[in-house]
């Protein structure tokens, strides 16, 4: 397999290559390595929000912890100086464990609202970015809003009155991060060719996972070194502040180096509300002119919501059902991100060779099997969760990266912002489904968090079936 078409020496040639690329056939473009790395660094820059704050540290060890329970209820969960575990049938029935389960469910409601707002905003903003040719500006605005959310989380104290503010910042951060991600994805065509799009997409996801490893390792080092204390709210405030600085520093290269894709001359410049009319017309046009793109957006709306739920709620299951503590979760996150980063970069080559659809189907099928295994084998303890978690980590990243390259192969030129805006929308249009089912399954099982995993498996299974019937995009000939 050939290597990505990148020059050995980046530097002054970047601008010339970018200019020449506009008029060259896609297969003949030469993309400077510096642009590819700068593009991939945005995944690295925003990873602390997803990995440190949302998945492994801030949410599971802080936001849905006893810090935010009524003090009397929180005190009832401490017996002989030790917190009771909510991973046994006896303890699950206690008021303390039911209250923690209620926090888990409330987090799901907040994520559900975020998904609805993303569905309403992302496509219209993407259409406007296409019409103005200012996708990087849109990326900058929403990256800035993500930074602001992270900074606000540094002011969330460990008291019940701050719980919903914390949920709001996680929800709003998810919204602006997803919209920024739509603009970021639209820039993929600026740093890849049809022959390298799979590898470049995988590189971006891989950078994100590796960035998560570094960020989590820093957290572990500070804890083991006695600088941070996982039992103090101040620790989580400092972690949020550190994530803010990280995102600011590493998001700079993409704005300095990556060129703006050509604007769509057919896109109409309309006001915000008129944009919804254009959105409907875009969907109708997709149905008429690019049926495969339409059906892929629909199928991915479901299975990508399941993938997002794996990240959002997986660590909550680890903490609540399998008794993972603060340090356990961080170490677990480091291992999973290492596995996911390596597998995603490797899967990018499989994507370019076999096409994205087989990669996605194999990955989703494996993740469903992992979910069912965890549910049925929960009594086996945390050893099983470690094994299944590692397997799952090796599958989630490839599914996400291949989904992005799948759409990049289908997207008509000049409509990247619009289509990836729709991608963000459809990816979140059903996001109320996983979050809603998560809350419903837990509530129906008397606030037993383990049952939420069935909601994730169900959403993924529906998405898998829908994707089977989507026509795969043609693969570019190998060099």
DONUSE-791381 format. One line per 5 residues: their letters; for each residue x, y, z of C-alpha. Coordinates in nm, 4 decimals. Example, Ala and Ser with C-alpha at 12.3 -4.5 7.8 and 13.67 -1.06 7.14 Angstrom:
BEGIN
AS> 1.2300 -0.4500 0.7800; 1.3670 -0.1060 0.7140
REM end
This chain:
BEGIN
XXXXX> 0.0000 0.0000 0.0000; 0.1304 0.3401 -0.0890; 0.2016 0.6029 0.1716; 0.0038 0.9307 0.1872; 0.0955 1.1741 -0.0891
XXXXX> 0.2891 1.4188 0.1232; 0.6139 1.6002 0.0472; 0.9173 1.5117 0.2535; 0.9939 1.8735 0.3373; 0.7111 2.0949 0.4662
XXXXX> 0.7454 2.4676 0.4829; 0.7337 2.7401 0.2230; 0.5852 2.5090 -0.0377; 0.2628 2.4813 0.1648; 0.1052 2.7929 0.0218
XXXXX> 0.2035 2.7116 -0.3364; 0.0691 2.3586 -0.3057; -0.2553 2.4851 -0.1587; -0.3046 2.7287 -0.4424; -0.2157 2.4782 -0.7102
XXXXX> -0.4408 2.2170 -0.5571; -0.7504 2.4188 -0.6415; -0.6976 2.3715 -1.0122; -0.5535 2.0205 -1.0086; -0.7438 1.6928 -1.0467
XXXXX> -0.8026 1.5446 -0.6994; -0.5851 1.2406 -0.7657; -0.2858 1.4574 -0.8645; -0.2835 1.6933 -0.5676; 0.0140 1.6877 -0.3358
XXXXX> -0.0820 1.7778 0.0199; 0.1970 1.9204 0.2381; 0.2634 1.7132 0.5474; 0.2490 2.0255 0.7636; -0.1130 2.0827 0.6653
XXXXX> -0.2097 1.7239 0.7466; -0.0464 1.7371 1.0897; -0.1946 2.0803 1.1658; -0.5400 1.9533 1.0722; -0.5028 1.6389 1.2871
XXXXX> -0.3859 1.8469 1.5855; -0.7359 1.9915 1.6246; -0.8528 1.6440 1.7310; -0.5638 1.6434 1.9791; -0.6586 1.9932 2.0997
XXXXX> -1.0227 1.9148 2.1747; -0.9640 1.5678 2.3157; -0.9476 1.6741 2.6847; -1.3154 1.7710 2.6704; -1.4151 1.4298 2.5385
XXXXX> -1.1674 1.2097 2.7229; -1.0786 1.3866 3.0472; -1.3921 1.5892 3.1198; -1.6769 1.3932 2.9618; -1.5671 1.0301 2.9636
XXXXX> -1.3108 0.9324 3.2246; -1.2617 1.1992 3.4915; -1.4831 1.5052 3.5390; -1.8260 1.3555 3.4744; -1.7963 1.0038 3.6277
XXXXX> -1.5738 1.0950 3.9241; -1.7209 1.4354 4.0005; -2.0482 1.5388 3.8351; -2.2387 1.2154 3.9116; -2.0619 1.1542 4.2437
XXXXX> -2.1748 1.1971 4.6072; -2.0479 1.5573 4.5925; -2.3799 1.6505 4.4333; -2.6107 1.4547 4.6639; -2.7995 1.5917 4.9599
XXXXX> -2.5480 1.5801 5.2498; -2.7732 1.3528 5.4568; -2.8119 1.1024 5.1711; -2.4399 1.1234 5.0911; -2.3564 1.0494 5.4562
XXXXX> -2.5774 0.7394 5.4480; -2.3507 0.5930 5.1816; -2.0489 0.5847 5.4144; -2.0254 0.2835 5.6464; -1.7305 0.2438 5.8819
XXXXX> -1.5462 0.5158 5.6956; -1.5879 0.3467 5.3553; -1.8316 0.4353 5.0772; -2.0661 0.1508 4.9923; -2.0461 0.0112 4.6399
XXXXX> -2.3562 0.0279 4.4238; -2.2541 -0.2817 4.2290; -2.4377 -0.5338 4.4489; -2.8075 -0.6193 4.4559; -2.8363 -0.5321 4.8263
XXXXX> -2.6757 -0.1886 4.7983; -2.8603 -0.0972 4.4795; -3.1839 -0.0754 4.6770; -3.0469 0.1816 4.9224; -3.1507 0.5456 4.9075
XXXXX> -2.7865 0.6401 4.8483; -2.7476 0.4236 4.5384; -3.0884 0.5220 4.4031; -2.9888 0.8876 4.4361; -2.6670 0.8241 4.2442
XXXXX> -2.8689 0.6439 3.9773; -3.0920 0.9487 3.9534; -2.7853 1.1653 3.8860; -2.6905 0.9259 3.6046; -3.0382 0.9519 3.4538
XXXXX> -3.0414 1.3318 3.4830; -2.7118 1.3454 3.2967; -2.8847 1.1518 3.0187; -3.1653 1.4090 3.0008; -2.9105 1.6895 2.9674
XXXXX> -2.7286 1.5107 2.6862; -3.0626 1.4509 2.5156; -3.1406 1.8235 2.5108; -2.7930 1.8925 2.3713; -2.8558 1.6470 2.0900
XXXXX> -3.1795 1.8184 1.9929; -3.0103 2.1599 1.9786; -2.7274 2.0212 1.7659; -2.9830 1.8790 1.5258; -3.1456 2.2212 1.4938
XXXXX> -2.8300 2.4320 1.4557; -2.5532 2.2368 1.2832; -2.6885 2.2073 0.9255; -2.7936 2.5712 0.8943; -2.4577 2.6931 1.0234
XXXXX> -2.2825 2.4560 0.7842; -2.4868 2.5867 0.4912; -2.3942 2.9441 0.5824; -2.0265 2.8474 0.6035; -2.0445 2.6981 0.2514
XXXXX> -2.2161 3.0075 0.1126; -1.9608 3.2477 0.2577; -1.6579 3.0229 0.2124; -1.5684 3.0844 0.5788; -1.5560 2.7365 0.7260
XXXXX> -1.2431 2.8189 0.9250; -1.4186 3.1188 1.0774; -1.7057 2.8937 1.1870; -1.4519 2.6495 1.3280; -1.2826 2.9297 1.5198
XXXXX> -1.6060 3.0626 1.6693; -1.7253 2.7298 1.8012; -1.3824 2.6186 1.9159; -1.3770 2.9402 2.1192; -1.7177 2.8559 2.2675
XXXXX> -1.5913 2.5089 2.3606; -1.2978 2.6708 2.5380; -1.5408 2.8975 2.7258; -1.7461 2.5974 2.8431; -1.4364 2.4240 2.9742
XXXXX> -1.3351 2.7375 3.1594; -1.6838 2.7653 3.3127; -1.6537 2.4064 3.4389; -1.3556 2.5188 3.6431; -1.6013 2.7173 3.8571
XXXXX> -1.8370 2.4254 3.9307; -1.8055 2.3476 4.3010; -1.8949 2.0134 4.4556; -2.2358 2.1103 4.5932; -2.5870 1.9974 4.4851
XXXXX> -2.6817 2.3514 4.3778; -2.4154 2.3396 4.1045; -2.5201 2.0039 3.9550; -2.7427 2.1363 3.6784; -2.4916 2.4065 3.5886
XXXXX> -2.2327 2.1323 3.5458; -2.4737 1.9325 3.3288; -2.5460 2.2477 3.1269; -2.1777 2.3104 3.0604; -2.1259 1.9492 2.9510
XXXXX> -2.4340 1.9751 2.7282; -2.3402 2.3124 2.5763; -1.9808 2.1957 2.5322; -2.1129 1.8925 2.3449; -2.3244 2.1198 2.1239
XXXXX> -2.0517 2.3658 2.0263; -1.7926 2.0885 2.0011; -2.0120 1.8972 1.7579; -2.0768 2.2065 1.5454; -1.7055 2.2881 1.5452
XXXXX> -1.6411 1.9277 1.4477; -1.8676 1.9675 1.1436; -1.6488 2.2539 1.0173; -1.3361 2.0569 1.1046; -1.4615 1.7561 0.9074
XXXXX> -1.5391 1.9841 0.6132; -1.1682 2.0769 0.6026; -1.0753 1.7111 0.5478; -1.0973 1.7625 0.1724; -0.8300 2.0332 0.1995
XXXXX> -0.5702 1.7960 0.3428; -0.6406 1.4697 0.1588; -0.6986 1.3166 -0.1829; -0.9467 1.0416 -0.2759; -0.6646 0.7895 -0.2331
XXXXX> -0.5593 0.9117 0.1119; -0.8830 1.0301 0.2717; -0.9192 0.7152 0.4824; -0.5669 0.7374 0.6205; -0.5878 1.1086 0.6897
XXXXX> -0.9251 1.0703 0.8627; -0.7846 0.7854 1.0704; -0.4793 0.9945 1.1537; -0.7031 1.2688 1.2954; -0.8939 1.0264 1.5155
XXXXX> -0.5667 0.8601 1.6153; -0.4185 1.1962 1.7166; -0.7265 1.2548 1.9286; -0.6889 0.9277 2.1143; -0.3157 0.9762 2.1634
XXXXX> -0.3840 1.3252 2.2945; -0.6225 1.1675 2.5426; -0.3453 0.9347 2.6585; -0.1107 1.2244 2.7253; -0.3774 1.4290 2.9040
XXXXX> -0.4861 1.1370 3.1240; -0.1231 1.0482 3.1993; -0.0655 1.4029 3.3225; -0.3681 1.3695 3.5521; -0.2425 1.0365 3.6910
XXXXX> 0.1064 1.1773 3.7431; -0.0287 1.4733 3.9377; -0.2426 1.2441 4.1549; 0.0338 0.9934 4.2282; 0.2714 1.2814 4.2935
XXXXX> 0.0352 1.4190 4.5556; -0.0322 1.7407 4.3661; -0.3995 1.6535 4.3099; -0.6421 1.4789 4.5429; -0.9347 1.2953 4.3821
XXXXX> -1.1456 1.3445 4.6948; -1.1440 1.7234 4.6695; -1.3652 1.9327 4.4353; -1.0729 2.1697 4.3771; -0.8948 1.8904 4.1864
XXXXX> -1.1687 1.8732 3.9248; -1.1820 2.2501 3.8922; -0.8071 2.2538 3.8197; -0.8480 1.9720 3.5681; -1.1124 2.1742 3.3799
XXXXX> -0.8813 2.4769 3.3807; -0.5948 2.2664 3.2466; -0.8159 2.1319 2.9661; -0.8972 2.4910 2.8720; -0.5308 2.5847 2.8323
XXXXX> -0.4614 2.2637 2.6362; -0.7357 2.3379 2.3809; -0.6190 2.6965 2.3313; -0.2565 2.5989 2.2649; -0.3077 2.3038 2.0297
XXXXX> -0.5952 2.4474 1.8231; -0.3766 2.7281 1.6850; -0.2000 2.5328 1.4008; -0.5148 2.4499 1.2046; -0.6001 2.8196 1.1694
XXXXX> -0.2477 2.9123 1.0634; -0.1772 2.6335 0.8147; -0.4811 2.4546 0.6713; -0.6299 2.6210 0.3599; -0.9983 2.7001 0.3175
XXXXX> -1.1735 2.4653 0.0696; -1.3296 2.6347 -0.2358; -1.6723 2.7799 -0.1618; -1.9838 2.6465 -0.3296; -2.0871 2.8974 -0.6005
XXXXX> -2.4398 2.7553 -0.5975; -2.4919 2.8069 -0.2239; -2.7338 3.0871 -0.1397; -2.6517 3.3506 0.1204; -2.9637 3.3780 0.3319
XXXXX> -3.0485 3.4854 0.6842; -3.0429 3.2348 0.9696; -3.4115 3.1392 0.9665; -3.4261 3.1255 0.5872; -3.1435 2.8758 0.6214
XXXXX> -3.3951 2.6157 0.7365; -3.5781 2.6510 0.4057; -3.2483 2.5931 0.2272; -3.1871 2.2966 0.4571; -3.5070 2.1287 0.3418
XXXXX> -3.4109 2.1978 -0.0181; -3.0670 2.0476 0.0455; -3.2208 1.7301 0.1811; -3.4568 1.7074 -0.1171; -3.1637 1.7672 -0.3530
XXXXX> -2.9642 1.4934 -0.1804; -3.2569 1.2567 -0.2252; -3.2696 1.3346 -0.5978; -2.8998 1.3659 -0.6811; -2.7093 1.1625 -0.4212
XXXXX> -2.9358 0.8933 -0.2828; -2.6489 0.7025 -0.1227; -2.5477 1.0100 0.0763; -2.9055 1.0543 0.1961; -2.9364 0.6958 0.3188
XXXXX> -2.5928 0.6999 0.4795; -2.6799 1.0129 0.6747; -2.9947 0.8412 0.7968; -2.8206 0.5173 0.8965; -2.5305 0.6952 1.0626
XXXXX> -2.7752 0.9094 1.2600; -2.8616 0.6006 1.4582; -2.5385 0.4054 1.4960; -2.3221 0.7127 1.5653; -2.5597 0.8065 1.8444
XXXXX> -2.4856 0.4649 1.9920; -2.1114 0.5278 1.9560; -2.1470 0.8638 2.1309; -2.3386 0.6928 2.4114; -2.0529 0.4450 2.4572
XXXXX> -1.8204 0.7367 2.5348; -2.0705 0.9346 2.7389; -2.2023 0.6570 2.9611; -1.9359 0.3841 2.9481; -1.7297 0.5272 3.2315
XXXXX> -2.0455 0.5854 3.4372; -2.1107 0.2100 3.4108; -1.7491 0.1390 3.5078; -1.7762 0.3550 3.8184; -2.1270 0.2647 3.9278
XXXXX> -2.1535 -0.1036 3.8310; -1.7947 -0.2253 3.8553; -1.6722 -0.0016 4.1369; -1.3976 0.1833 3.9467; -1.2517 0.4634 4.1557
XXXXX> -1.1006 0.7901 4.0376; -0.7517 0.6514 3.9725; -0.8930 0.3294 3.8234; -1.0938 0.5298 3.5697; -0.7963 0.7408 3.4665
XXXXX> -0.5703 0.4367 3.4157; -0.8552 0.2615 3.2323; -0.8865 0.5660 3.0081; -0.5142 0.5692 2.9276; -0.5172 0.2046 2.8229
XXXXX> -0.8334 0.2412 2.6154; -0.7092 0.5514 2.4383; -0.3790 0.3829 2.3559; -0.5595 0.0858 2.2043; -0.8085 0.3095 2.0219
XXXXX> -0.5382 0.5400 1.8834; -0.3300 0.2586 1.7378; -0.6292 0.0675 1.5988; -0.7781 0.3805 1.4391; -0.4589 0.4738 1.2550
XXXXX> -0.4233 0.1140 1.1330; -0.7918 0.0913 1.0355; -0.7454 0.3954 0.8100; -0.5361 0.1762 0.5813; -0.8030 -0.0945 0.5852
XXXXX> -1.0524 0.1775 0.4938; -0.8527 0.2811 0.1862; -0.8030 -0.0809 0.0824; -1.1419 -0.2425 0.1462; -1.3689 0.0604 0.1738
XXXXX> -1.5274 0.2227 0.4801; -1.8500 0.0229 0.4915; -1.6953 -0.3158 0.5859; -1.4844 -0.1440 0.8514; -1.7914 0.0205 1.0058
XXXXX> -2.0050 -0.2949 1.0012; -1.7382 -0.5125 1.1612; -1.6718 -0.2504 1.4267; -2.0371 -0.1939 1.5176; -2.1098 -0.5667 1.5275
XXXXX> -1.8195 -0.6150 1.7655; -1.9315 -0.3284 1.9911; -2.2822 -0.4759 2.0174; -2.1287 -0.8069 2.1226; -1.9209 -0.6225 2.3845
XXXXX> -2.2296 -0.4520 2.5296; -2.4217 -0.7783 2.5577; -2.1212 -0.9503 2.7156; -2.0887 -0.6816 2.9824; -2.4598 -0.6972 3.0664
XXXXX> -2.4762 -1.0746 3.0907; -2.1400 -1.1172 3.2621; -2.1488 -0.8260 3.5069; -2.1259 -1.0667 3.7995; -1.7795 -1.1714 3.6808
XXXXX> -1.6413 -0.8430 3.8131; -1.4098 -0.5739 3.6826; -1.1737 -0.8217 3.5120; -1.4360 -0.8888 3.2470; -1.5005 -0.5176 3.2054
XXXXX> -1.1301 -0.4546 3.1461; -1.1097 -0.7197 2.8725; -1.4311 -0.6128 2.7008; -1.3371 -0.2457 2.7330; -1.0081 -0.3011 2.5515
XXXXX> -1.1823 -0.4865 2.2686; -1.4458 -0.2154 2.2467; -1.1802 0.0582 2.2354; -1.0175 -0.1132 1.9386; -1.3488 -0.0899 1.7501
XXXXX> -1.5012 0.2486 1.8332; -1.2309 0.4672 1.6756; -1.2232 0.2792 1.3418; -1.6031 0.3058 1.3179; -1.5901 0.6819 1.3695
XXXXX> -1.2985 0.7464 1.1344; -1.4419 0.5257 0.8602; -1.7770 0.7043 0.8909; -1.6083 1.0378 0.8248; -1.4200 0.9062 0.5221
XXXXX> -1.7373 0.7340 0.3953; -1.9106 1.0708 0.3790; -1.6056 1.2537 0.2417; -1.6063 1.0103 -0.0520; -1.9733 1.0819 -0.1169
XXXXX> -1.9778 1.4608 -0.0691; -2.0110 1.6765 -0.3842; -1.7343 1.9363 -0.4185; -1.8060 2.2755 -0.2632; -2.0785 2.1405 -0.0347
XXXXX> -1.8525 2.0075 0.2407; -1.9781 2.2425 0.5128; -2.3413 2.1775 0.4251; -2.3062 1.7980 0.4068; -2.0931 1.7699 0.7188
XXXXX> -2.3368 2.0036 0.8905; -2.6069 1.7554 0.7976; -2.3725 1.4809 0.9186; -2.3511 1.6508 1.2577; -2.7265 1.7008 1.2559
XXXXX> -2.8183 1.3469 1.1623; -2.5557 1.2187 1.4030; -2.7386 1.4058 1.6759; -3.0900 1.4030 1.5335; -3.1403 1.0650 1.6972
XXXXX> -2.9184 1.1441 1.9958; -3.2250 1.1911 2.2065; -3.2888 0.8217 2.1406; -2.9827 0.6760 2.3162; -2.9966 0.9275 2.6010
XXXXX> -3.3718 0.8831 2.6426; -3.3506 0.5035 2.6389; -3.0581 0.5213 2.8820; -3.2768 0.7093 3.1293; -3.5860 0.4951 3.0627
XXXXX> -3.4028 0.1622 3.0999; -3.2384 0.2734 3.4242; -3.5638 0.4111 3.5670; -3.7557 0.0970 3.4679; -3.4953 -0.1154 3.6468
XXXXX> -3.5313 0.0765 3.9747; -3.2329 0.3035 3.8972; -2.9925 0.0154 3.8279; -2.7343 0.1750 3.6002; -2.6290 -0.1563 3.4416
XXXXX> -2.9537 -0.1723 3.2429; -2.8580 0.1447 3.0576; -2.6119 -0.0601 2.8534; -2.9048 -0.2366 2.6865; -3.0168 0.1003 2.5493
XXXXX> -2.6756 0.1507 2.3877; -2.6776 -0.1985 2.2359; -3.0284 -0.1510 2.0968; -2.9444 0.1773 1.9236; -2.6279 0.0292 1.7721
XXXXX> -2.8184 -0.2753 1.6458; -3.0755 -0.0591 1.4674; -2.7990 0.1458 1.3063; -2.6177 -0.1693 1.1962; -2.9246 -0.2994 1.0130
XXXXX> -2.9838 0.0345 0.8406; -2.6231 0.0578 0.7218; -2.6352 -0.2875 0.5633; -2.8705 -0.1470 0.2966; -2.6603 0.1636 0.2165
XXXXX> -2.4714 0.1537 -0.1124; -2.0987 0.1894 -0.0509; -1.9094 0.4730 -0.2249; -1.6673 0.3763 -0.5042; -1.3075 0.3339 -0.3906
XXXX> -1.0321 0.5336 -0.5597; -0.7801 0.3190 -0.7500; -0.4689 0.2348 -0.5517; -0.1509 0.4114 -0.6515
REM end
